[in-house]
Amino acid sequence: MEFWNTMVFENEAWRWIAYLGITVLSLMASRVVFYFARRVVHTFTKKTETRVDDIVLDAVERPTILALMASSLYFGLFLIRHKEGFLATTPLVLGLYGFVITLLITYVMARLYGELLEHYLRPIVAKTETMLDDQLLPIGVKGGRLAIWSVGLMIAFSNAGIDVNSLIAGLGIGGLAFAMAAKDTVANIFGGASIFADKPFQIGDTIMVAGSTGTVEEIGVRTTRIRTYDDTVFIMPNAKVADSPLENISARRKRKRVMSIGLTYDHSHAQIVRAKELLGEILAETEGLEPEPAVRFDEFGDSALLLTVIFWVSDPSDYFARVDEVNLKVLKRFADEGFDMAFPTQTVYVKRDA
């Protein structure tokens, strides 16, 4: 009996042991109840056609467990005495409990806002012809979440007993230091605004900027995400995108190809003329090319007579297929006509002394 009545931090030992036991049992009971409740709810949601109930369940599941754990810890403190009554009724504990619960509610609201907005608006945005709404939707989601978290944090600080007005005034005093620290972020935000205003590219366009080429996946408030041809995601600050020279490959109406074909020096004048005619025939019979290609005898190279071929592919997305077709035709037809392709060679003359 003496052990149970031993004073520990101004409370009998049995109060601390009871608090620990009740807290552990409450946590275990809450997990068991929530587990079975979750199974029942999941069974119900699987029978519905809409995804809204699944979104809501996923959003509230983890915060609910954390709220039950926080409540178990808090209400158990009514066993612990304090000079002002019970520990649970002290301003510090009440403020901390209110702060945690407010943050959990804010998390649920921010997540529900983002996922429900995506759920309802994404199909509508996908059906429109313009890409502007595709660019604005992620910004609306992130901006709304930021606003919810800003309000939630102010309420949480207020519940914790912190004077929000004094906090805001303090932020005003430190505004200059914050602005200096956040100048890059502000520059990126303005860079994103200039991208939306000038529209040099849209989501889905293939661009080349700062030495990287890929497809634009997202234009955010601070960064632009580009999926490269290596299937990596290149994340570039909007300020750098706005200030860098940029090539919008998707804006091409057609794509140019320049080929250089070298023939050996033992070809005659008539053979070079025939080679030019043959190249013209190949280009004329290949579908998907713009009319009037250019074929000319361009240069006496170090080891070859160089023919230059210039043509345009009408559909840029079909560029590599058309180039492959032309190359194969040139290889076959030149072989059939007996033309010899040149490769780098050197002829060395050795003079013998008498």
ABEGO torsion letter per residue (X at the ends): XAAAABBBGGBBAAAAAAAAAAAAAAAAAAAAAAAAAAAAAAAAAAABABAAAAAAAAAAAAAAAAAAAAAAAAAAAAABBBAAEBAAABAAAAAAAAAAAAAAAAAAAAAAAAAAAAAAAAAAAAABABAAAAAAAAAAAAAAAAAAAAAAAAAAAAAAGBBAAAAAAAAAAAAAAAAAAAAAAAAAAAAAAAAAAAGABBBGBBBBBGGBBEBBABBBAABBBBBBAAGBBBBBBAAAAAABBBBBAAABABBBBBBBBBBBAABBAAAAAAAAAAAAAAAAABBGBBBGBBBBBABBBAABBBBBBBBBBABAAAAAAAAAAAAAAAAAAAAAAGBBBBBBBBBBBBBBBX
